[in-house]
């Protein structure tokens, strides 16, 4: 079968013939997802991968009995950027015909990274104010929509890319804060009112500290990524009375992920949530990989041929 194969740590995967996975739990892939975690895993920042391996942590396709599923965290070395992939039945969720492949993939890793922090960690309630820090990425754009769906009284979107930030208004953002243009802390405070009740943070670093200073007493801050750098020096006094959680989809448990994904799919069926997407053919996997390294503001999908 054709697949995008990582042959050296830190390099771009190459499309070549690769052995097909064996066993009963196999899916014929119709669309694979591309995510920042793919780049991280290939770089050995989290662990040293056993290579060669097929890249890709999620996808949509049909099992051998004809069931259409979304799957993630496929067993190595058979990732999703391939014509066929292995899957873990506990990480495979059925999807209705009314939701297309592109949205079904986008609501997986990215969708859950927005939805689960708001619903499980922060338990967002109606009327609360929400700051989405890093709203210009795929997770952030979903988070803006999710916060409004959950009844947030005010949603503030913050990010560096001006054009992508403007698009969040159409997704429900009540106010925008362009980061990196001056005093981020002051800019966030100007839109905070009595303080943000919930902060969903995709960037960490100095912007997180600025958001922390603008948060309300008893606020919940959930960090999903560290696009602006890690390990900021957090003053203890700023954390007092507040809750800070580091989120990872995979540590939430399969049952929580399954339920969360079905909740998102239900919203998709109701046309209440949308994600901007772009497709690459599998043979252009290198181009898709490069696009992901440049922090796209759209969800990238890979179409096997």
C-alpha positions in Angstrom: 0.0 0.0 0.0 1.0 3.6 -0.4 1.8 5.5 2.8 3.7 8.5 4.2 6.6 7.0 6.0 9.0 8.5 8.6 12.4 7.0 8.0 14.6 9.4 10.2 13.8 11.4 13.3 13.0 15.0 12.5 12.7 14.6 8.8 9.8 15.0 6.5 8.0 11.7 5.7 8.3 10.2 2.2 5.5 8.5 0.3 6.4 5.0 -0.6 5.1 1.4 -0.5 4.7 0.0 3.0 3.5 -3.3 4.3 -0.2 -3.4 5.0 -1.3 -3.9 8.6 -2.6 -7.4 9.5 -5.2 -8.5 12.0 -9.0 -7.9 12.3 -9.0 -4.2 13.2 -8.2 -2.5 9.9 -9.7 0.5 8.3 -9.6 1.7 4.7 -8.8 5.3 5.1 -10.8 8.0 3.2 -9.2 11.0 4.9 -6.4 11.3 7.4 -5.9 14.3 9.7 -2.7 16.4 10.1 -1.9 17.9 13.5 0.9 19.7 15.4 1.4 16.5 17.4 2.5 14.7 14.2 5.4 17.1 13.9 6.2 16.8 17.6 6.2 13.0 17.6 8.4 12.8 14.5 10.9 15.1 16.2 11.4 12.8 19.3 10.5 15.7 21.6 8.0 13.5 23.5 9.6 10.1 22.8 12.0 8.5 20.3 9.9 6.9 17.6 10.6 3.4 16.4 11.2 3.9 12.7 10.3 3.3 10.0 6.6 4.1 10.7 3.6 5.6 8.9 2.8 9.0 10.3 -0.7 10.3 11.3 -2.6 10.1 14.5 -6.2 10.2 13.2 -8.5 9.6 10.3 -11.8 8.6 8.9 -12.6 5.4 6.9 -14.4 2.2 6.6 -13.8 -1.0 8.6 -13.8 -4.3 6.8 -17.5 -4.8 7.8 -18.4 -1.5 6.2 -18.8 0.7 9.3 -17.7 4.3 8.8 -15.6 5.4 11.8 -13.3 8.1 13.1 -10.2 6.7 14.7 -7.2 8.1 16.5 -4.0 6.9 18.1 -3.6 4.0 15.7 -1.1 1.3 16.9 2.4 1.9 15.6 3.8 1.6 13.0 0.5 1.8 11.0 -0.5 5.5 11.2 -3.4 7.1 9.3 -1.5 8.7 6.4 -2.0 5.5 4.3 -4.4 3.6 2.2 -5.0 1.2 5.1 -4.4 1.6 8.8 -4.7 -0.4 12.0 -7.0 1.0 14.7 -7.8 0.4 18.4 -11.5 -0.4 18.7 -11.6 1.7 21.9 -10.4 4.7 19.9 -12.8 4.2 16.9 -16.1 6.1 17.0 -18.9 5.6 14.5 -20.0 8.7 12.5 -23.2 9.4 10.6 -23.4 9.9 6.9 -24.7 13.5 7.4 -21.2 14.6 8.6 -18.6 14.8 5.9 -15.0 13.4 6.3 -13.4 16.8 6.6 -15.5 17.9 9.6 -15.4 14.5 11.2 -11.6 14.6 11.2 -11.5 18.2 12.4 -13.7 17.4 15.4 -11.3 14.6 16.5 -8.0 15.7 18.0 -8.6 19.4 17.5 -12.3 19.4 18.4 -11.8 17.4 21.5 -8.9 19.7 22.6 -11.4 22.6 22.6 -14.5 20.8 23.8 -13.2 18.7 26.7 -11.4 21.5 28.5 -14.5 23.7 28.4 -17.0 21.0 29.3 -15.0 18.7 31.6 -12.3 20.8 33.2 -13.9 24.3 33.3 -17.5 23.0 33.3 -18.4 26.3 31.5 -21.8 27.6 32.6 -24.1 30.2 31.0 -23.1 33.8 31.4 -19.4 33.2 32.1 -16.7 35.1 30.3 -14.2 33.2 28.2 -10.8 34.1 26.8 -9.5 31.9 24.0 -5.8 32.5 23.9 -4.6 31.4 20.5 -8.0 31.6 18.8 -6.5 31.8 15.3 -5.6 28.1 15.1 -8.0 25.2 14.5 -8.5 24.3 18.2 -9.0 28.0 19.0 -11.6 28.5 16.3 -13.5 25.5 17.5 -13.2 26.7 21.1 -14.8 30.1 20.2 -17.8 28.3 18.7 -18.0 25.8 21.6 -18.0 28.6 24.2 -20.9 30.3 22.5 -22.8 27.1 22.2 -22.3 26.4 25.9 -23.8 29.8 26.8 -20.8 32.0 27.5 -21.9 35.5 28.1 -18.8 37.0 26.5 -16.1 35.4 24.4 -12.8 37.2 23.7 -10.6 35.8 21.0 -6.8 36.5 21.2 -4.1 35.7 18.6 -1.3 37.1 16.5 -2.5 36.6 13.0 -4.7 39.6 12.2 -6.6 38.1 9.3 -7.3 34.8 11.1 -8.4 36.7 14.2 -10.9 38.7 12.3 -12.6 35.5 11.1 -13.4 34.5 14.7 -16.0 37.3 14.8 -18.1 35.2 12.4 -17.7 32.3 14.7 -19.1 34.1 17.7 -16.3 36.1 19.3 -17.6 39.2 21.0 -14.2 41.0 21.1 -10.7 40.5 19.6 -7.3 41.1 21.1 -4.3 41.1 18.7 -1.3 39.8 20.5 2.3 40.7 19.9 1.7 44.3 19.0 2.6 45.9 22.3 1.5 45.3 25.9 -0.4 42.0 25.7 -1.3 42.1 29.4 -2.9 45.6 29.1 -4.7 44.7 25.9 -6.2 41.6 27.6 -7.2 43.5 30.7 -9.1 46.1 28.6 -11.4 43.4 27.4 -11.6 41.4 30.6 -14.3 43.4 32.5 -14.4 41.9 36.0 -12.0 39.2 34.8 -12.2 36.1 32.6 -13.9 33.2 34.3 -12.4 30.7 31.9 -9.2 30.8 29.9 -8.5 28.3 27.2 -4.8 28.6 26.4 -3.1 27.2 23.3 0.1 29.3 23.6 1.4 29.3 27.2 4.6 31.3 27.8 4.3 35.1 28.3 0.7 35.3 26.9 -0.4 32.9 29.6 1.0 35.1 32.3 -0.8 38.1 30.8 -4.1 36.1 30.7 -3.6 34.9 34.3 -3.3 38.5 35.5 -6.6 39.3 33.7 -8.5 36.3 35.1 -11.2 36.5 37.7 -10.9 35.1 41.2 -11.9 31.4 41.1 -11.1 31.3 37.4 -10.2 28.1 35.6 -7.3 28.2 33.1 -6.7 25.3 30.9 -3.5 25.0 28.8 -3.7 22.8 25.8 -0.5 23.8 23.9 2.6 25.9 24.2 2.9 27.6 20.8 4.5 30.7 22.4 7.0 28.7 24.5 6.9 26.7 27.7 7.8 27.0 31.4 6.9 30.6 32.2 7.8 31.7 35.7 4.3 31.8 37.3 4.0 33.9 40.5 2.3 32.0 43.3 0.2 34.9 44.2 -1.3 35.0 40.7 -2.5 31.4 41.1 -4.1 31.8 44.5 -7.8 31.1 44.2 -7.5 30.0 40.6 -7.3 26.5 39.0 -4.7 25.8 36.3 -5.0 22.5 34.4 -2.7 21.1 31.7 -5.0 19.2 29.2 -4.2 16.2 27.0 -7.0 14.4 25.2 -5.4 11.0 25.7 -5.3 11.2 29.5 -9.1 11.8 29.7 -9.9 8.2 29.1 -11.5 6.4 26.1 -15.1 6.7 27.5 -14.8 10.5 28.0 -13.2 10.9 24.5 -16.0 8.8 22.9 -18.7 10.8 24.6 -17.1 14.1 23.9 -16.7 13.2 20.2 -20.3 12.1 19.9 -21.4 15.5 21.5 -19.4 17.3 18.8 -20.8 15.2 16.0 -24.3 16.0 17.3 -23.5 19.7 17.0 -22.1 19.1 13.5 -25.3 17.4 12.5 -27.2 20.5 13.7 -24.9 22.7 11.6 -23.9 24.5 14.8 -20.1 24.1 14.3 -17.9 24.6 11.3 -14.2 24.3 10.6 -12.2 25.6 7.6 -10.4 22.7 6.0 -7.9 22.0 3.1 -7.0 18.7 1.4 -3.8 17.3 0.1 -3.3 14.1 -1.9 -1.2 11.5 -0.2 1.4 11.9 -2.9 1.8 15.5 -1.7 2.2 14.5 1.9 5.5 16.4 2.1 3.7 19.6 1.1 1.1 19.0 3.8 3.8 18.3 6.4 5.5 21.6 5.5 2.2 23.5 5.7 1.6 22.2 9.2 5.0 23.3 10.4 4.1 26.8 9.3 1.1 26.9 11.7 -1.8 27.0 9.3 -5.1 28.4 10.3 -7.1 25.6 8.7 -7.4 21.9 9.3 -5.3 19.9 6.9 -6.6 16.5 5.6 -4.7 13.9 3.6 -6.6 11.9 0.9 -5.1 8.5 0.2 -5.0 7.5 -3.5 
